[in-house]
């Protein structure tokens, strides 16, 4: 492994076709020491089997995607979501990561403020389980384009507000450049997150539109000031893994080995 | 005209196939007293001819779309944008509206902060012409999904900041619900905009993704709290026209008369 890649992590969604086994072996061969796992992929392979694969390849798990999705229309549905988050906490512990990424969820109706309250309550309910399991809950603000479908937590400031109110070392923020690059107060909020930044995800924002869910770019192909943001999170005390997380039809169509090679190159050129 | 429709305005893009003449006659027949014009449509018809059509149909012009697009890579290009904005100010005056909507522009490179400074300087340069012509410059914050392609002014707060710094009665904010509905500090910023709200645009945000440029919804079909927002801008002192501005392939495929009828119904049901 090149020392320069010491912080690099493959978020598994970037090579969507690969199983846990394929992704872990690919990373090990490419000298990428970290991996970010997804629960659906882990479930396909089996939880214990996945943990065993990770141990055998010697990888470290940067995070598990994802908990969250707290708002729901009924009390029963909200309780079911909490149960699912508790299971996710347990899975994270078995897989040997200390970070569960939270995609907080959209409103079940038009009341976005009520949904935001449900998110904060949901995190509060899951927190005792996270504390007991030694898992940190990483609130990932999602780009406002996803506010109706995936998360009513749309800004870094909202995530910081929740972290400050809950005031637990087990709750922090995961910053994905795709979701926050446009934010006029981004650097103020990064500094405010000092001590509770739990993850840093890179990719790029491509010009020209398209479906925001599947046209995320490879680092260097878009407009995001990646190096500047990496330096800012470091200046705010974050020294952990840097996950490459790309939802992109063209990247998904490439052979996995080629994606890993490209990721390594672009990471060295545009992020480090 | 129904008294209930007294503030309703058709933004011309909503019925994209119609010329100025067709749109003006359609509004007059449907009892819609206001129209928001687009410069490309006005240019097709001719500026004086368009002004004459508007006078004959007895409509009022709520705004002209659009000036802006200030950031550019070279000094010459920036100067050309300023010239274009001066022309837009002149056209607004001839058409008899007092509001020119500004879509402020994207960065020519990756430096979003520099582009934001270019926007503010650009408005400052156009301002003397606007003051002389009695035209107000309405900064329209655009949804962050358009930050790479159309505007680096992504939040209501940024627009308010610029208005406060420039401190002229000729500069204000145009609020389009599509662009700001997700904003966790929206209502604070609406109240802060008291006295300088120059326009209010309605439509809806549809769940389920798609290209954000052409899948804007008809009022009532999405998740935006339209009535709550209308009441908030009124509480902040805005009593002007309410423009319906919808970029949507399905709406564009409908006969214009049907669109006007639907707009009237949905406006009464979801906005008033």
Interface residues (C-beta under 8 A of the other chain):
Chain A: X106 X107 X109 X110 X111 X112 X116 X143 X144 X145 X147 X148 X149 X152 X154 X155 X157 X158 X181 X182 X183 X184 X205 X206 X207 X208 X209 X210 X211 X212 X213 X222 X223 X224 X225
Chain B: X106 X107 X109 X110 X111 X112 X116 X143 X144 X145 X147 X148 X149 X152 X154 X155 X157 X158 X181 X182 X183 X184 X205 X206 X207 X208 X209 X210 X211 X212 X213 X222 X223 X224 X225
